[in-house]
Amino acid sequence: MASRQDTMMNPSIEELFDRAGSKFSLVTLSAMRARQINAYYHSLSEGAYGEYTPPMVEVPSGNYLTIALEETAAGKLKYEYKA
């Protein structure tokens, strides 16, 4: 039987909303960062170094979106509205 902690999302949605401001900005920020992480790993396989920012947090998951969400929760990514 799975424990409650195993079934809950970490970081919590509320924590992520607090960091990003809204659902739209959280989705946009996470998707953009996940694409950057994908480009980073793709460039490593081609031998290009230093062109893209590597992941800024250590997570056991290899999922780029999960890494982006963990970076947001850790305060490594910030979203600012342009006026």
C-alpha positions, 0 to 999 in steps of 0.5 A, a space after each residue: 500500500 502506498 503511503 500518503 507521502 508517496 502519492 502527494 506531489 512534491 513540490 506542492 502546487 500551492 508552493 509552485 503557484 506562490 513562486 510563479 504567480 499564476 497557473 499560466 505563468 507556471 506552465 509557461 515558465 516550466 515549459 520554457 525551462 524544460 525545453 532549455 534543459 532538453 537543449 542542454 542534454 542534446 548539445 552534450 551529445 553533440 559535443 557542444 559545451 557551455 551553450 546552455 544552462 545545465 540543471 540547477 538542482 539535483 533530482 532523482 528524476 530524469 524528466 525535464 519538466 520535473 527538473 524545471 518544476 523543482 528549480 521553480 520550487 527551489 527559487 532558482 527560476 523567477 517569472 516577471 511580468 513585462 509592463 
